Amino acid sequence: MSGIYIHIPFCRKACHYCNFHFSTQIQHIDAFVEALLKEIELQQEYITGPIETLYLGGGTPSLLSSAHLDKIIEKINTHFNLASNIEFTLEANPDDIDLEKTKTWKTKGINRLSIGIQSFQDEALAWMNRAHSTKQSHNALENAKAAGIHNISTDLIYGTPHLSDQALIKDIEILNSYEIPHISCYALTVEEKTALYSLIQKQKIENVDAEKQARHFEIVVDQLSNIGFEHYEISNFAKPGHRSKHNSNYWKGIPYLGLGPSAHSFNIESRQWNVANNHLYIQSISENKVPFEVENLEIATRYNEYMMISLRLLEGFKLEEIEKRFGKAYLAHTQLTLTPLIAEGKINQSENRFAITKNARFLADGIASDFFIVD
């Protein structure tokens, strides 16, 4: 089984914190869609076998018209073998979700929505420069469920300067009241080349507080665990049976094809990524060329990525899997690195699996880097 990710690089408004590739020049969507349809044809040989997951991300895929979606879905069906039980996710902003549109999405086979709530605090939404209001978030969740789409994931952002502990708890309580089965929670990250970074550098707004972010992470973990969510990946929580199949396959190292500007593809031996420029993407595709760079993955790189991903997951990793994938030398390196981390209480062993302890999960990426092999 494989997956397909389609990057829709358009947004109505630029969120201050976002470092994903997008454009607010939405008048160019038609030209982009035509290029995307051509790329689907050009890339049809990249992966084989049934497609288990299809994910429209961005950007803001909910900006696509019904006609755009019809063309994309028809082209995907023509050139790929889609599994009968495919997980078909559409990322959507609350301000795009009304009852009729959501009913239409469902008729097209979309059976999962990922909704960018981010916060139910209007002050927080304004600070992030989000395009929607708290009222629109409530309406979006109500409309999605009324349309018969119950497999819903929502995003929350914590650790912003003005977000109190009680406001964060209230956000979680609201999502629980809607019986949302999957929640992705992210600490606000200040990335270079974003409006947020510039505003902080100019001291126009307050910087994030690392201690507050760590505290908020613990609140999120405790609150969601108490209401039956499984903390299956550092930033992701699911009710039983509602893990994201698409993202889980990423983390398991299953091949996937990325379509659209800036989208990444992976086939175990190499990774490639499309140019992050809409104009150059459209121009190149018009010449029947996919504008990508490729990296052949050396064994050390594959090991480092495997450890990074595995230690973000609830299940962690098995030593026999290390040996099977990378050989005895990497097994010995892993065992040597494990010893002090276990002694420090950062990693525990359950039968034949090793995973980061609950108290150390906020430090997962740093712990994973201890295992990295640098050529």
N, C-alpha and C positions, 0 to 999 in steps of 0.2 A: 504493500500500500504506500502511496505517496500523497503529497499535498500540493496545492497551488495557492500562492499568495498573489493578489493583484493590488498594486499600489495606485490609489486614486489621488493625484497630487494637487488637490485644490481645497481651499477653505474660504469661507466668507470673511473670516477675520483671523488675524495672527495672534495666537495666545502668547503671552510674554515669555513663557518658560519653554516653548516648543523648539526642538532642534531637528525635527523630522523635515524631510523635503516636501515643500508645498508651495503653491502660488495662490494669491488672492485674485488673480486675473481669470475669473471663472468663465469669461466669454470665450476662452480657448478650449473648453471642455469637448466640444464637438470634434475638433481637430485631434485632440488627444485620444478620444475613443476610437477614431478611425485608425490611428497609429497602433493602438493597443490591439485591435482586431488583427492587424497585419502581424504584430509580434506573436500573437497566439499561433498563427500559422508557421512562422519562422522557427518557433521554439518547440514545436510539437514532438520532436524526437528527444528532447532533453531527459525526460523521465518516461518510464514504461510501467505497465500494470495499472490496476484500478486506482482512481483518485479517491481517497478516503475523506479528504477535507478540502474545502474551497473557502478562502477567506478574502473578503474585500476590505482592505484597510487603507490608511491614509495618514494625513489628509482627512477629507470628509466624504466617504463614499455615498452617504445619504444625500449628497447634492446631485447624484446622477438621476436623470429622468427615467421614467418607465421604459421609454424607447431605448435609451442607452443600455439599461440592464438587459432588455430583451436581446439586443445585438451581442452583448458580451456573453450571456449565458448560452445563446444559440451557437456561437463560435466555439466556446469551450466544449459543448456537447458534441460538436462536429469533429473536433480534433483530439479529444481525450475520452477515455473510458471511465465514466463516473460510477462509483459504487452505488448500489441501490439504497444504502443507509448513510449516504454522505452527510457530513456535518457541514452546513453551508452558512457561514457567518457573514453578517454585514455590520461594519462599524457605523454608528449613527450618532449625530448630535441631537440633544433633546429638542432644539428648535426646528428640526426637520421632521419630527415624528408626529403625524396626525393619524386618525383612525383609518381613513381611506387609503393613505399611502402604505400603512403597515399591512392592511389586508392585501394590497397589491403585491407587496414584497412576499408575503406568504404564498400567494398563488404562483409565484415564480420559483418556488422551491427553497427560499430562504427560511431556515428553521431555527436560526440562532441570531440574536442581536447582541452586539457589544455597544453599550450606551455610555457616552462620555459625560457622566454626571459631574464628577470631580468634587462637588460639594453641594450641600443644600443650604449654604450660607451665602446670601446675595453679596455680602461684603467680600467674601473670598472669591466669588466668581468675578466681581469687578476688578479685584486686585490682580487676578490671573488674565484679565482681558478676554474672558469667555464671551461667546456670542449669545448665550442663553441665560434665562433667569431660573430661580428656584421653582417658580410656578410652572414653567415649561418642563422642568425635570419631572415634577409630579404628573403632569399631563402625559408626558412621554411614556412613563411606566404604566399608567392606566390604559393608554391607547394600545400599547404593545400587547398587554394581557387581554384586552377586550377583543383584539384581532386574532387571538388564539396562539400567539407566540409566547410561550412560557419559559423557554430555554433562553434566559437573559443573563448576560454578564454586565456588570457596571464597574466603572472606574471611580476610585476615590483618590484624592491627593491629600497627604497629611504633611505636617511639619512646616506649613506656611507661617509667617510671623504672627498673624493675627488670629490663627485658629486655636481656640482654647481646647483643653482636654474634654470639657463637657460638650462642646460643639461637635467634636469628633465622635464622641459616643452617641450623640443625637443623630448624626448622619447614619451611623450603623443601625441604630434603632429604626430609622425611617426605612432603610432598605429591607430590614427584616420584616417590617410590617407589610411590605409588598411581596414577601416570600421570594425574593431574588435568590436563585440557586448558585450564583457564581459572582464573586467580587474580587477585583484586582485592586490592590492598594499600593500606591507608590509614594515614597518620600520625594518631596519636591527637590529636584536636582538643578543646580545652577550651571548651565552649560555655556561655554564660550560661544560667541556669535549669536546670542539670543538677546532679545530686548531686555529680559530680566537681568542678565549679566551686565549689560550696559547701564541699566538704572541703578544697580547696586554699586558698580564701580564709580558712578557719579554721585553716590550717596543720596540719591533721590528717594530710595526706599530701603527698608531694613533688610539686612542679610539674614539667611536662615541660621537657626541655632541647632547645632549638631546634637546637643544634649536633649533638646526638646524633640527632635526627630526620633531619637532612640526611645524616648518615653512614649511618643505616639505609636511607634512600632509595637511596643509591648501592649499598649492599650488595644490596638487593632487585633493582635494575636489573641489576647485574653477574651475580648468581647466576642469575636467571631467563633472561637473555640467553645465558648459557653453556650452558643445557640446552634451548635451542631455542624459547624463548618470544619472541613478538613484542610489543614494548612499544608497543601501538597507541593507548593513551590514558594520560595521566599516572598514573592509579591502576590501570590494567588491562593484563593480560598474557595472551596467548593462544597456544596452539599453532596452526599453520596450519589454517585452516578452522573455528576455534572462537571467533571473536570473538562477543561478545554482539550478536545482531541487534537486540534490543529497545533496548539502550542506544545502539548505533551509530545507530539511526534517530533517537533523541533528538538526538544530536550533529549529525546531518545536517539537522535542522530539519524532519523529517517529522511531520505532524500525529498527535496521539494523544489518547485520551480517558482521563481519570482518574476512577475511581469509588471511592466511600467517603470517610469523613471525612479532610480535609486533602489529598486527592488533587488534583493539578493536571492541567489539560487545555490543549491548544495547537492552534490551527488556522492558524498563520502570522500572521494579522492581529491576533489577540488571545490572551490567556491568562486562564484562570479557575481558581479554586481553591475547593474545598469547605470549609465551616467545620470547624475542628479541634476538634470537641466531639461526642462520641458521642451524648449525650442530645439536643442541638439538631439534630443530623443526623437521628436517628431520628424526632424529633417533626416536623420540617419535611417529610421524605419522606412521613410519614403523611398530610400535608395536600396531597400531590401537588406539592410545591415542592422543587426542588433548591437547597439553601442555599449559594450560591456568590457570590464577588465576581469581577469581571471587570476586566481592564486591556487597553485598546486599545493596541497596540504601535506607538509612533511610530517613524519610520525610524531615528532616533539610537539608540533602545533596541534595535531589531533588529540594527543594526550592532554595537553594543557586545556583545550576546550572541553574535553570530556570531564576533567576534574572540576572545572568551573561550573559546568551545567549540573553534574551529579550532586555536587555539594549544595546546590540551591534546591534540590528536590528532597521531599520527605523521606524517600527510600534510600537516598545516598548511593553507595556503590558497593560492589563485591570485588574482593581481591582476585577471584578466579576470572572475573570479567576483564580486569586489568591485564592479567597474564594472557588471556585469549586474544585480546585486541592488540596488545603492544609488546608482549614478550617478557621474559624473565628479568631483564635489566630494569624495566619500568616497574615490575612488581616489587623488586628489591628497593628501588627508590621510594615507592609508595609506602612500603612497610617502615622504612627508616623515618620518613616524614611523619607518619602516623603517631609514632611513639610519644614525642613530647606533647602533641596536640591532645592525645587521650589523657595524658598525665595532667594537663592544664584544664581538663574538663570541657574542652571545646568540641571534641568528637567522641561519640559513644559507639559501642558495638552492640548490635542486636542480632544474635545468631551469627550469620556470615555477612552481615551488612554493616557498613560504617556510614554514619550520618552526623551532621552538625547538631549539637545539643540545642535545646530550646533557648537557653539563655545566651547562646552565641550566634543565633541566626542573623541578627542584624549585622554581624561582622563577616557574613558568609563569603563575600568576594575576597576580602583580605585573607581569610583562612585558606581559601582555594589557591591563592597566589603562592602560598608556602610550598605547594606541590609543583609549581611550574618549573619546567626545564628550559633554560635559556641557551640557545646554541651559541 
